[in-house]
Amino acid sequence: MKAAGRAFLPAVGLFLFYAGVSLYDPWPNVPPLVHGVLFAVLVGVVVGRAVFALRVLRTGETVPPVRWGRYGLLLPFLAIGLYLAAGDLERRMVVGFMPSILFPPPHMDIDARIEPPDYTREPGVRLAISPAGETVRVPEGARIIVRARSTRWPPVLGWDGADEPLRERADGLFEIAGEIRANSNLVLAFGDHVLARWQIEVVPDEPPQVALTAPVEVTPRLSVKLPLEARDDYGVSYLALRLRPADDAEATPMLVDLSAYGTRHLDEVQYLDLTAHPLAGTEVVGELVAVDAKGQDSVSPAFPVSLPKRRFTNVTALAIQSARQALMRPDPEVDMASRRLAALTESDTFPADTTVHLGLRLAFLRLRNDPDPATVEEMTSLLWDLALRAEDGTLSLSEIALHDALGATMALIKAGAQPPEVEAALRNLAFAFEEFGRARSSRLYVNPAVRIAADEELRESLDWAALRRFFGRLTLLAQEGAMGAVLGELADLQEGLETRPDLVLSATAYRRYLVASYARRMLDELTREQRILMSRALVPAIRPEGQAADKGPRASRLAGNQRALRDALVTVIEHLDRAGLPHLEAFYRARQAMDDAVRSLEQGDGEGNAASAQVQVLTALDMASKVLDSVPSPLMVDEQGRVKDPLGRPLPPVNDRSGLPLPDSVFGPLP
């Protein structure tokens, strides 16, 4: 028996040596054929030695003694291998004793995906599990997560020249995750079985870009108009206007926040009310600053800007503004501002506005008792609001609130808000319109300095019915998810409000202009048809000399056509009269001449009295067209020359508002 054991011992030693080699996990880097041959040699030696041991046991054949020294070397070799294998012992043994050329890999469910950084807002990418491999482009800073389930032995991920086994996270679940910082060739393998291969290309995050698309302008409302364009790979997270005095290059720049919305491409016009800015009324140098979510920034080329300044006329407002300017100096003169506020509130000539009086007392007490920088900044803002209220009551403040509500609604839509949020914002905007309308009406009727009793257009400052229809239509569009259409209408409205300094949306002027505009087109059609009819009527009928005038079917048709033209003109006159347009005498003359032409044509006198009357019709229609051309337009014209209504909307189709039909022809083809 001892002899048989000595005969089989070399096989045991070779087995232990092979197992020790497997502990060092070399097989993923060994060609599968070599691995298979070595394993076959091991099996052959073990089987051969087992047969030899059985023969020795049966025959008693003599076996040389064992040289234990060489086997003693296996002990440190195995000890080091066990230490290196640690928790990966079982997998390494399985890989070593299951060559891929002879055995398939164990079954496992593999899931791999790429998770881009949160700031990119990019969706995750599920990777294909295929030995053929695929190429994937990922954002810089993306993470890869590989999971294997339903297996006892996890695969290994080859990454940047190192093999990392998946770590066990739960029973039967193995996972590995990491950030991809550079282009990588990732290989997921079990032993020398390649399960999946991915070529990862990292796309660098470029810094944002920002620039003006047109020169900066100041609108009639004293807003700074900024046409700008900004773009970034994954969205502009912050946008600002940086200002410094034009005559002081060393001055500390001041930032004015702009709307960025986090969009990848921003190409729009933004309006800024900078009349309350410390640099208002001065020449400044401006720069646009864009920052992305990674913290990379970009600055546009510098451009000059003349900041507008609000001119106050009210004595109290001027005094408040003087105190405010003392607080806005580089070293705020709090004592001077406090004294001016105290003198202002104790003056006998102070107007009886409780809100302004209490606000000034609050500012005085705060500056006297706690003059820290935060208080100075807060009171500077409060004094601006009080100066506006002293100047024109709540008119300017309600106007500012209106524009703020409009800007907030547009920003909400651009940020991807849901329909309920947009509907709530539209309700707030409608309320801001109503508040502005009330403030304007109060200003027009109460203040004798601005009341113009004879000007009906100015007193009718807002068409409430039109506004309700406008916001009702926007609400329906928002409910249907047509946010692009809502945003477009609000942008037109914003442009209209900024470019019309009086902000008068007169329903009467609007109706008059629309009716006059469509009536003008109608007159062009009537004039064309009248010229055609006159040429037909002047063609003499062929009849023997001395024969009476033709009163037959042809004359009847000509008279019918003239009557149709007259009826169309009567319709135009009725609409113009209802719209309240004055100076319609030319229209009445044209109608009278048409009546004369109808009578003459009915009598068959096409060449005589009828022709004379038709000439008078054309003359009167030409004068009537000039009357319509003189009607003032309350509409706006955009940069492309498109005419829009006072709310900034494109004009409706012809038949939607005027009530005037405008067919291709007043009547059918002439005979």
C-alpha positions as CSV (number, residue, x, y, z in Angstrom):
1,M,0.0,0.0,0.0
2,K,2.8,2.4,0.8
3,A,4.5,1.6,-2.5
4,A,1.2,2.4,-4.3
5,G,1.0,5.7,-2.4
6,R,4.6,6.5,-3.4
7,A,3.7,5.7,-7.0
8,F,0.7,8.1,-7.1
9,L,2.4,10.9,-5.1
10,P,3.9,12.7,-8.2
11,A,0.4,13.0,-9.6
12,V,-0.7,14.6,-6.3
13,G,2.2,17.0,-6.5
14,L,1.5,17.9,-10.0
15,F,-2.2,18.5,-9.2
16,L,-1.2,20.7,-6.2
17,F,1.2,22.6,-8.4
18,Y,-1.5,23.2,-11.1
19,A,-4.0,24.3,-8.4
20,G,-1.3,26.6,-6.9
21,V,-0.8,28.2,-10.3
22,S,-4.5,28.6,-10.6
23,L,-4.5,30.5,-7.4
24,Y,-2.4,33.2,-9.1
25,D,-5.2,33.5,-11.8
26,P,-2.9,33.4,-14.9
27,W,-5.4,31.7,-17.2
28,P,-7.2,34.8,-18.6
29,N,-3.9,35.8,-20.1
30,V,-3.0,32.3,-21.4
31,P,-4.2,31.2,-24.9
32,P,-7.1,28.8,-24.5
33,L,-5.3,26.1,-26.5
34,V,-2.3,26.2,-24.2
35,H,-4.6,26.2,-21.2
36,G,-6.4,23.2,-22.6
37,V,-3.2,21.3,-23.3
38,L,-1.8,21.9,-19.9
39,F,-5.0,20.7,-18.3
40,A,-5.0,17.6,-20.6
41,V,-1.4,16.9,-19.5
42,L,-2.5,17.1,-15.9
43,V,-5.4,14.7,-16.4
44,G,-3.1,12.4,-18.4
45,V,-0.5,12.3,-15.6
46,V,-3.1,11.8,-12.9
47,V,-4.7,9.0,-14.8
48,G,-1.4,7.4,-15.7
49,R,-0.1,7.5,-12.2
50,A,-3.4,6.1,-10.9
51,V,-3.0,3.1,-13.2
52,F,0.6,2.7,-12.2
53,A,-0.3,2.8,-8.5
54,L,-3.0,0.1,-9.1
55,R,-0.4,-2.1,-10.8
56,V,2.1,-1.6,-8.0
57,L,-0.6,-2.5,-5.5
58,R,-1.5,-5.7,-7.4
59,T,2.0,-6.9,-8.3
60,G,4.1,-5.5,-5.5
61,E,6.5,-3.8,-7.8
62,T,9.3,-1.8,-6.2
63,V,8.9,2.1,-6.2
64,P,11.9,4.4,-5.6
65,P,11.7,6.3,-2.3
66,V,10.1,9.8,-2.2
67,R,12.3,12.9,-2.3
68,W,10.4,15.2,0.0
69,G,12.5,18.3,-0.5
70,R,10.9,19.2,-3.9
71,Y,7.4,18.7,-2.4
72,G,8.3,21.0,0.5
73,L,8.6,23.9,-2.0
74,L,4.9,23.6,-2.7
75,L,3.9,24.7,0.8
76,P,5.1,28.4,0.5
77,F,3.9,28.4,-3.1
78,L,0.4,27.4,-2.1
79,A,0.4,29.6,1.0
80,I,1.2,32.7,-1.1
81,G,-1.4,31.7,-3.7
82,L,-4.1,31.3,-1.0
83,Y,-3.3,34.7,0.4
84,L,-3.5,36.4,-3.0
85,A,-6.8,34.6,-3.9
86,A,-8.5,35.4,-0.7
87,G,-12.3,35.6,-1.4
88,D,-11.7,34.9,-5.1
89,L,-10.4,31.3,-4.4
90,E,-13.4,29.4,-5.6
91,R,-13.7,31.3,-9.0
92,R,-10.0,30.9,-9.7
93,M,-10.2,27.2,-9.1
94,V,-13.2,26.9,-11.4
95,V,-11.4,28.9,-14.1
96,G,-8.3,26.8,-13.8
97,F,-10.0,23.4,-13.9
98,M,-12.5,24.3,-16.6
99,P,-10.6,25.4,-19.7
100,S,-12.7,27.3,-22.1
101,I,-11.6,25.1,-25.0
102,L,-13.1,22.1,-23.2
103,F,-15.9,23.5,-21.0
104,P,-18.5,26.3,-21.6
105,P,-18.7,29.2,-19.0
106,P,-21.1,28.8,-16.1
107,H,-24.6,30.3,-16.7
108,M,-25.1,33.9,-15.4
109,D,-27.3,36.8,-16.1
110,I,-25.3,39.9,-17.0
111,D,-26.5,43.5,-17.0
112,A,-24.2,46.4,-17.9
113,R,-25.1,50.1,-18.3
114,I,-23.5,53.6,-18.5
115,E,-24.8,56.3,-16.2
116,P,-23.9,59.8,-17.4
117,P,-23.3,62.5,-14.8
118,D,-26.5,64.0,-13.3
119,Y,-25.8,67.5,-14.7
120,T,-25.9,66.2,-18.3
121,R,-29.5,65.1,-17.9
122,E,-28.6,62.4,-20.4
123,P,-30.5,59.0,-20.1
124,G,-28.5,55.9,-19.1
125,V,-27.3,53.6,-21.8
126,R,-27.7,49.8,-21.5
127,L,-24.7,48.0,-23.0
128,A,-25.0,45.0,-25.3
129,I,-23.7,41.7,-23.9
130,S,-21.8,40.3,-26.8
131,P,-18.2,39.1,-27.4
132,A,-18.2,40.9,-30.7
133,G,-18.2,44.2,-28.8
134,E,-19.6,47.6,-29.5
135,T,-18.4,51.2,-29.4
136,V,-20.1,53.6,-27.0
137,R,-19.6,57.3,-26.7
138,V,-20.1,58.6,-23.2
139,P,-19.9,62.0,-21.5
140,E,-16.9,62.8,-19.4
141,G,-17.3,61.6,-15.9
142,A,-19.8,58.8,-16.8
143,R,-19.9,55.7,-14.7
144,I,-20.1,52.1,-15.8
145,I,-22.0,49.5,-13.7
146,V,-21.8,45.8,-14.5
147,R,-23.8,43.2,-12.6
148,A,-23.9,39.4,-12.7
149,R,-26.7,37.3,-11.2
150,S,-27.7,33.7,-10.9
151,T,-24.1,32.5,-10.6
152,R,-21.7,31.3,-7.9
153,W,-18.6,32.5,-9.7
154,P,-18.5,36.1,-10.9
155,P,-16.8,37.2,-14.1
156,V,-13.8,39.6,-14.3
157,L,-13.8,43.0,-15.9
158,G,-10.6,43.9,-17.7
159,W,-10.2,47.7,-17.3
160,D,-7.1,49.8,-18.1
161,G,-4.8,46.8,-18.1
162,A,-6.1,45.4,-14.8
163,D,-8.5,42.6,-14.2
164,E,-11.1,43.3,-11.5
165,P,-13.5,40.6,-10.4
166,L,-17.1,41.6,-9.7
167,R,-17.7,42.0,-5.9
168,E,-20.5,40.2,-4.2
169,R,-23.2,42.6,-3.1
170,A,-25.9,40.1,-2.1
171,D,-26.7,36.4,-2.4
172,G,-26.1,35.6,-6.1
173,L,-25.5,39.3,-7.1
174,F,-22.0,40.5,-8.1
175,E,-21.3,44.1,-9.1
176,I,-18.5,46.4,-10.2
177,A,-18.8,50.2,-10.8
178,G,-16.4,53.0,-11.6
179,E,-15.9,56.3,-13.3
180,I,-14.7,56.3,-16.9
181,R,-12.0,59.0,-17.1
182,A,-10.4,58.2,-20.5
183,N,-11.0,56.1,-23.6
184,S,-11.0,52.5,-22.5
185,N,-11.3,49.0,-23.9
186,L,-13.3,47.0,-21.4
187,V,-13.5,43.2,-21.5
188,L,-15.8,41.1,-19.4
189,A,-14.6,37.6,-19.2
190,F,-14.8,34.4,-17.2
191,G,-11.4,32.8,-17.4
192,D,-10.5,32.9,-21.0
193,H,-14.2,33.1,-22.1
194,V,-14.9,36.6,-23.4
195,L,-18.5,37.4,-22.4
196,A,-18.7,41.0,-23.6
197,R,-16.4,43.7,-25.0
198,W,-16.9,47.5,-25.1
199,Q,-14.9,50.2,-26.7
200,I,-15.6,53.3,-24.6
201,E,-15.0,56.8,-26.2
202,V,-15.1,59.6,-23.7
203,V,-16.6,62.9,-25.1
204,P,-15.1,65.9,-23.3
205,D,-17.4,68.5,-21.8
206,E,-16.6,71.7,-23.7
207,P,-17.0,75.1,-22.0
208,P,-20.1,77.1,-22.9
209,Q,-20.3,79.8,-25.5
210,V,-22.1,83.1,-25.3
211,A,-22.3,86.2,-27.4
212,L,-24.5,89.1,-28.5
213,T,-26.5,88.5,-31.8
214,A,-27.3,92.2,-32.3
215,P,-26.3,95.6,-30.8
216,V,-27.7,96.4,-27.3
217,E,-30.7,98.8,-27.4
218,V,-32.8,100.7,-24.9
219,T,-36.5,100.3,-25.4
220,P,-39.1,103.1,-25.0
221,R,-39.9,101.6,-21.6
222,L,-36.2,102.2,-20.5
223,S,-35.4,98.5,-20.5
224,V,-32.0,97.2,-21.8
225,K,-32.7,94.9,-24.8
226,L,-30.1,92.1,-24.9
227,P,-30.3,89.9,-28.0
228,L,-28.0,87.0,-27.0
229,E,-27.1,83.4,-27.9
230,A,-25.7,80.9,-25.5
231,R,-25.0,77.2,-26.0
232,D,-23.4,74.3,-24.1
233,D,-23.0,70.6,-24.5
234,Y,-25.4,69.8,-21.6
235,G,-27.0,73.1,-20.8
236,V,-26.1,76.6,-19.6
237,S,-26.7,76.6,-15.8
238,Y,-25.9,80.3,-15.1
239,L,-26.0,83.4,-17.3
240,A,-25.3,86.9,-16.2
241,L,-24.5,90.4,-17.5
242,R,-21.2,91.8,-16.0
243,L,-21.0,95.6,-15.8
244,R,-18.3,98.0,-14.9
245,P,-17.9,101.8,-15.5
246,A,-16.5,102.6,-18.9
247,D,-14.0,105.1,-17.4
248,D,-12.7,102.8,-14.6
249,A,-11.2,99.6,-15.8
250,E,-10.1,98.7,-12.3
251,A,-13.6,98.9,-10.8
252,T,-15.2,95.8,-9.3
253,P,-17.6,94.4,-11.9
254,M,-21.3,94.0,-11.0
255,L,-23.3,91.0,-12.0
256,V,-26.9,91.1,-13.2
257,D,-28.5,87.7,-13.4
258,L,-30.1,86.6,-16.6
259,S,-32.4,83.7,-17.3
260,A,-30.6,80.6,-18.4
261,Y,-33.2,77.8,-18.0
262,G,-30.5,75.1,-18.2
263,T,-31.1,74.8,-22.0
264,R,-28.4,73.6,-24.4
265,H,-29.1,76.4,-26.9
266,L,-30.5,79.7,-26.0
267,D,-31.2,82.3,-28.8
268,E,-33.6,85.0,-27.6
269,V,-34.0,88.6,-26.5
270,Q,-34.0,89.4,-22.8
271,Y,-35.2,92.7,-21.4
272,L,-33.6,94.1,-18.2
273,D,-35.0,96.9,-16.1
274,L,-31.7,98.5,-14.9
275,T,-33.1,101.9,-13.9
276,A,-32.6,101.0,-10.2
277,H,-29.0,99.8,-10.8
278,P,-26.2,101.8,-9.1
279,L,-24.7,102.5,-12.5
280,A,-28.0,103.7,-14.1
281,G,-27.5,106.8,-16.2
282,T,-23.8,106.1,-16.9
283,E,-21.7,104.7,-19.7
284,V,-20.7,101.1,-18.9
285,V,-18.8,98.2,-20.4
286,G,-20.8,95.0,-20.5
287,E,-19.9,91.3,-20.9
288,L,-22.0,88.2,-21.0
289,V,-20.9,85.4,-18.7
290,A,-22.1,81.8,-19.1
291,V,-21.3,79.0,-16.8
292,D,-22.2,75.3,-17.2
293,A,-22.9,72.7,-14.6
294,K,-19.3,71.5,-14.5
295,G,-18.2,75.1,-13.5
296,Q,-16.6,76.0,-16.8
297,D,-17.3,79.6,-17.8
298,S,-17.1,81.7,-20.9
299,V,-17.2,85.5,-21.4
300,S,-18.4,87.3,-24.5
301,P,-16.4,90.2,-26.1
302,A,-17.0,93.4,-24.2
303,F,-19.6,95.9,-25.6
304,P,-20.5,99.4,-24.6
305,V,-23.9,100.2,-23.0
306,S,-25.6,103.4,-22.0
307,L,-27.7,102.5,-19.1
308,P,-31.0,104.4,-19.0
309,K,-32.0,106.4,-15.9
310,R,-35.5,107.0,-14.5
311,R,-36.3,110.7,-14.4
312,F,-38.4,111.7,-11.4
313,T,-40.6,114.8,-11.4
314,N,-42.3,114.5,-8.1
315,V,-40.6,116.5,-5.3
316,T,-41.0,113.7,-2.8
317,A,-39.7,111.1,-5.2
318,L,-36.7,113.3,-6.0
319,A,-35.9,113.6,-2.2
320,I,-36.2,109.9,-1.7
321,Q,-33.9,109.2,-4.7
322,S,-31.4,111.6,-3.2
323,A,-31.3,109.7,0.1
324,R,-31.0,106.4,-1.9
325,Q,-28.1,107.7,-3.9
326,A,-26.2,108.4,-0.7
327,L,-26.6,104.7,0.2
328,M,-25.4,103.5,-3.2
329,R,-21.9,105.2,-3.1
330,P,-18.8,103.0,-2.8
331,D,-18.7,104.0,0.9
332,P,-22.4,104.3,1.8
333,E,-23.2,107.6,3.7
334,V,-25.7,106.1,6.1
335,D,-25.8,109.2,8.4
336,M,-26.5,111.5,5.5
337,A,-29.3,109.2,4.2
338,S,-30.8,108.9,7.7
339,R,-30.9,112.7,8.1
340,R,-32.6,113.2,4.8
341,L,-35.2,110.6,5.5
342,A,-35.8,112.0,9.0
343,A,-36.3,115.5,7.5
344,L,-38.5,114.2,4.8
345,T,-40.9,112.3,7.1
346,E,-41.2,115.4,9.4
347,S,-41.9,117.9,6.6
348,D,-45.3,119.6,6.7
349,T,-45.5,119.4,2.9
350,F,-45.2,115.6,2.9
351,P,-48.0,114.0,0.8
352,A,-50.7,112.1,2.6
353,D,-49.6,108.6,1.4
354,T,-49.6,106.4,4.4
355,T,-47.6,103.6,2.6
356,V,-44.8,106.0,1.6
357,H,-44.7,107.6,5.0
358,L,-44.5,104.3,6.9
359,G,-41.9,103.0,4.5
360,L,-39.7,106.0,5.0
361,R,-40.0,105.8,8.8
362,L,-39.0,102.1,8.6
363,A,-36.0,102.8,6.5
364,F,-34.9,105.6,8.8
365,L,-35.2,103.4,11.9
366,R,-33.4,100.5,10.3
367,L,-30.5,102.6,9.1
368,R,-30.1,104.3,12.4
369,N,-30.2,101.2,14.6
370,D,-28.6,98.5,12.4
371,P,-26.6,100.0,9.5
372,D,-24.9,96.8,8.4
373,P,-24.3,96.1,4.6
374,A,-27.3,93.8,4.3
375,T,-29.6,96.4,5.8
376,V,-28.2,99.1,3.6
377,E,-28.8,96.9,0.5
378,E,-32.4,96.1,1.6
379,M,-33.2,99.7,2.4
380,T,-31.8,100.9,-0.9
381,S,-34.3,98.6,-2.7
382,L,-37.1,99.7,-0.4
383,L,-36.4,103.4,-1.2
384,W,-36.6,102.8,-4.9
385,D,-40.0,101.3,-4.5
386,L,-41.1,104.2,-2.4
387,A,-39.8,106.7,-4.9
388,L,-41.8,105.0,-7.7
389,R,-44.9,105.1,-5.5
390,A,-44.4,108.8,-4.7
391,E,-44.0,109.5,-8.4
392,D,-47.1,107.9,-9.8
393,G,-48.8,105.9,-7.1
394,T,-49.0,102.1,-7.9
395,L,-48.6,102.5,-11.7
396,S,-44.9,101.9,-12.0
397,L,-44.9,99.2,-9.4
398,S,-47.8,97.4,-11.0
399,E,-46.0,97.7,-14.3
400,I,-42.9,96.2,-12.9
401,A,-44.9,93.4,-11.3
402,L,-46.6,92.8,-14.7
403,H,-43.3,92.4,-16.5
404,D,-41.9,90.2,-13.7
405,A,-44.9,87.9,-13.9
406,L,-44.5,87.7,-17.7
407,G,-40.8,86.9,-17.4
408,A,-41.5,84.3,-14.7
409,T,-44.1,82.6,-16.8
410,M,-41.8,82.4,-19.8
411,A,-39.0,81.1,-17.7
412,L,-41.3,78.4,-16.2
413,I,-42.3,77.2,-19.6
414,K,-38.6,77.1,-20.9
415,A,-37.7,75.1,-17.8
416,G,-40.1,72.4,-18.8
417,A,-42.9,73.0,-16.3
418,Q,-46.0,70.8,-16.4
419,P,-49.4,72.2,-17.6
420,P,-50.9,72.8,-14.1
421,E,-47.9,75.0,-13.2
422,V,-48.1,76.9,-16.4
423,E,-51.9,77.5,-15.9
424,A,-51.2,78.8,-12.4
425,A,-48.5,81.2,-13.8
426,L,-51.0,82.4,-16.5
427,R,-53.6,83.1,-13.8
428,N,-50.9,85.2,-11.9
429,L,-50.1,87.0,-15.1
430,A,-53.7,87.8,-15.8
431,F,-54.0,89.1,-12.3
432,A,-50.9,91.3,-12.8
433,F,-52.6,92.7,-16.0
434,E,-55.7,93.6,-14.0
435,E,-53.7,95.3,-11.3
436,F,-51.8,97.3,-13.9
437,G,-55.1,98.3,-15.5
438,R,-56.6,99.4,-12.2
439,A,-53.4,101.5,-11.5
440,R,-53.5,103.1,-14.9
441,S,-57.2,103.9,-14.7
442,S,-56.7,105.4,-11.3
443,R,-53.8,107.5,-12.5
444,L,-55.7,108.7,-15.6
445,Y,-58.9,109.7,-13.7
446,V,-57.5,110.9,-10.4
447,N,-54.4,112.8,-11.2
448,P,-55.2,116.1,-13.0
449,A,-51.7,116.4,-14.4
450,V,-52.2,113.4,-16.7
451,R,-56.0,113.2,-17.1
452,I,-57.0,114.0,-20.7
453,A,-60.8,114.1,-20.5
454,A,-61.4,114.4,-24.2
455,D,-59.2,111.5,-25.2
456,E,-61.4,108.5,-25.1
457,E,-58.7,106.2,-26.5
458,L,-56.4,107.0,-23.5
459,R,-59.1,106.4,-20.9
460,E,-59.9,103.1,-22.4
461,S,-56.5,101.7,-21.6
462,L,-57.2,97.9,-21.5
463,D,-59.7,95.8,-23.3
464,W,-60.7,93.4,-20.5
465,A,-62.7,91.1,-22.8
466,A,-59.8,90.8,-25.2
467,L,-57.4,90.0,-22.4
468,R,-59.8,87.3,-21.0
469,R,-60.0,85.7,-24.4
470,F,-56.3,85.9,-24.8
471,F,-55.4,84.2,-21.5
472,G,-58.3,81.8,-22.0
473,R,-56.8,80.7,-25.3
474,L,-53.3,80.4,-23.7
475,T,-54.7,78.3,-20.9
476,L,-56.3,75.9,-23.5
477,L,-53.0,75.6,-25.3
478,A,-51.2,74.9,-22.1
479,Q,-53.8,72.2,-21.2
480,E,-53.2,70.6,-24.6
481,G,-49.4,70.6,-24.0
482,A,-48.7,73.1,-26.8
483,M,-46.1,75.0,-24.7
484,G,-44.2,76.2,-27.8
485,A,-47.3,78.1,-29.0
486,V,-47.9,79.6,-25.5
487,L,-44.3,80.7,-25.3
488,G,-44.4,82.2,-28.8
489,E,-47.5,84.3,-27.9
490,L,-46.0,85.4,-24.6
491,A,-42.7,86.4,-26.4
492,D,-44.8,88.5,-28.8
493,L,-46.6,90.1,-25.9
494,Q,-43.4,90.9,-24.1
495,E,-42.0,92.5,-27.2
496,G,-45.1,94.6,-27.6
497,L,-45.2,95.8,-24.1
498,E,-41.5,96.7,-24.2
499,T,-41.7,98.6,-27.5
500,R,-44.9,100.6,-26.6
501,P,-44.0,103.0,-23.9
502,D,-47.5,104.1,-23.1
503,L,-48.7,100.5,-22.8
504,V,-52.2,101.5,-24.1
505,L,-54.1,98.6,-25.5
506,S,-57.1,100.4,-26.8
507,A,-59.9,98.2,-27.9
508,T,-61.6,101.0,-29.8
509,A,-58.5,102.0,-31.7
510,Y,-57.8,98.4,-32.5
511,R,-61.4,97.8,-33.8
512,R,-61.3,100.9,-35.9
513,Y,-57.9,100.1,-37.4
514,L,-59.0,96.5,-38.2
515,V,-62.2,97.6,-39.9
516,A,-60.4,100.3,-41.8
517,S,-57.7,97.9,-42.9
518,Y,-60.1,95.3,-44.2
519,A,-62.4,98.0,-45.7
520,R,-59.4,99.3,-47.6
521,R,-58.8,95.9,-49.1
522,M,-62.5,95.7,-49.9
523,L,-62.4,99.1,-51.7
524,D,-59.4,97.9,-53.8
525,E,-61.6,94.9,-54.9
526,L,-64.6,97.1,-55.5
527,T,-62.5,99.5,-57.6
528,R,-61.1,96.7,-59.7
529,E,-64.6,95.3,-60.3
530,Q,-66.0,98.7,-61.0
531,R,-63.4,99.3,-63.7
532,I,-64.2,96.0,-65.4
533,L,-67.9,96.7,-65.3
534,M,-67.4,100.2,-66.7
535,S,-65.4,98.8,-69.7
536,R,-68.2,96.3,-70.4
537,A,-70.9,98.9,-70.1
538,L,-69.1,101.3,-72.6
539,V,-69.0,98.6,-75.4
540,P,-71.9,99.8,-77.7
541,A,-74.5,97.3,-78.6
542,I,-74.7,96.5,-82.4
543,R,-78.0,97.9,-83.6
544,P,-79.3,99.7,-86.7
545,E,-79.2,103.5,-86.7
546,G,-82.2,105.0,-84.9
547,Q,-82.9,101.8,-83.0
548,A,-83.8,102.3,-79.3
549,A,-81.4,101.5,-76.5
550,D,-81.0,97.9,-75.5
551,K,-83.1,97.1,-72.5
552,G,-82.8,93.3,-72.9
553,P,-80.9,90.6,-71.0
554,R,-77.5,92.2,-71.4
555,A,-78.6,95.5,-69.9
556,S,-80.3,93.6,-67.1
557,R,-77.1,91.7,-66.3
558,L,-75.0,94.9,-66.2
559,A,-77.5,96.6,-63.9
560,G,-77.4,93.5,-61.6
561,N,-73.6,93.6,-61.4
562,Q,-73.6,97.3,-60.6
563,R,-76.3,96.6,-57.9
564,A,-74.0,93.9,-56.4
565,L,-71.2,96.4,-56.1
566,R,-73.4,98.9,-54.5
567,D,-74.6,96.4,-51.9
568,A,-71.0,95.5,-51.1
569,L,-70.2,99.2,-50.6
570,V,-73.2,99.6,-48.3
571,T,-71.9,96.7,-46.2
572,V,-68.6,98.5,-45.9
573,I,-70.2,101.8,-44.9
574,E,-72.3,100.1,-42.2
575,H,-69.2,98.5,-40.6
576,L,-67.2,101.7,-40.7
577,D,-70.1,103.6,-39.2
578,R,-70.5,101.1,-36.3
579,A,-66.7,101.3,-35.7
580,G,-67.1,105.0,-35.3
581,L,-64.9,106.2,-38.2
582,P,-65.5,109.8,-39.1
583,H,-65.4,111.5,-42.5
584,L,-67.4,109.0,-44.5
585,E,-68.6,111.6,-47.0
586,A,-66.6,110.1,-49.9
587,F,-68.3,106.7,-49.3
588,Y,-71.8,108.3,-49.4
589,R,-70.9,110.0,-52.7
590,A,-69.7,106.7,-54.1
591,R,-73.0,105.0,-53.1
592,Q,-75.0,107.8,-54.6
593,A,-73.1,107.5,-57.9
594,M,-73.6,103.8,-57.9
595,D,-77.4,104.3,-57.5
596,D,-77.3,106.6,-60.6
597,A,-75.3,104.0,-62.5
598,V,-77.8,101.3,-61.7
599,R,-80.7,103.4,-62.9
600,S,-78.9,104.3,-66.2
601,L,-78.0,100.7,-66.8
602,E,-81.5,99.5,-66.2
603,Q,-82.6,102.0,-68.9
604,G,-79.9,100.6,-71.3
605,D,-77.9,103.8,-71.3
606,G,-74.4,102.2,-70.9
607,E,-72.5,104.8,-73.0
608,G,-74.1,107.9,-71.6
609,N,-75.3,108.6,-68.1
610,A,-74.2,105.2,-66.7
611,A,-70.6,105.8,-67.8
612,S,-70.5,109.2,-66.3
613,A,-71.9,107.9,-63.0
614,Q,-69.3,105.1,-62.9
615,V,-66.5,107.6,-63.4
616,Q,-67.9,109.5,-60.4
617,V,-67.9,106.1,-58.5
618,L,-64.2,105.6,-59.2
619,T,-63.3,109.1,-58.1
620,A,-65.2,108.8,-54.9
621,L,-63.7,105.4,-54.1
622,D,-60.2,106.8,-54.6
623,M,-61.0,109.6,-52.1
624,A,-62.5,107.0,-49.7
625,S,-59.3,104.9,-49.8
626,K,-57.3,108.0,-48.8
627,V,-59.6,108.5,-45.8
628,L,-59.0,104.9,-44.7
629,D,-55.2,105.2,-45.2
630,S,-55.2,108.1,-42.7
631,V,-56.6,106.0,-39.9
632,P,-53.8,105.7,-37.2
633,S,-52.5,102.2,-36.5
634,P,-52.2,101.0,-32.9
635,L,-50.4,97.9,-34.2
636,M,-46.8,96.9,-34.1
637,V,-44.4,95.8,-36.8
638,D,-41.7,93.3,-36.0
639,E,-38.2,93.1,-37.5
640,Q,-39.5,90.9,-40.4
641,G,-42.2,93.5,-41.2
642,R,-45.1,91.4,-39.9
643,V,-47.9,93.4,-38.4
644,K,-49.2,92.3,-35.0
645,D,-52.0,93.4,-32.7
646,P,-51.5,95.5,-29.5
647,L,-51.0,92.3,-27.6
648,G,-48.1,91.3,-29.8
649,R,-50.0,88.5,-31.6
650,P,-50.1,88.0,-35.4
651,L,-53.2,89.4,-37.0
652,P,-56.1,87.0,-37.4
653,P,-57.5,85.9,-40.8
654,V,-59.6,88.4,-42.6
655,N,-63.0,87.1,-41.5
656,D,-62.2,86.5,-37.9
657,R,-62.6,90.0,-36.5
658,S,-63.8,92.5,-38.9
659,G,-67.1,90.9,-39.8
660,L,-66.5,92.0,-43.4
661,P,-66.8,89.3,-46.1
662,L,-64.0,89.4,-48.6
663,P,-64.6,86.9,-51.4
664,D,-62.4,86.4,-54.4
665,S,-64.9,88.4,-56.4
666,V,-68.0,90.4,-55.5
667,F,-70.0,88.6,-58.1
668,G,-69.4,85.9,-60.7
669,P,-67.8,86.3,-64.1
670,L,-69.2,89.1,-66.2
671,P,-70.8,88.1,-69.5
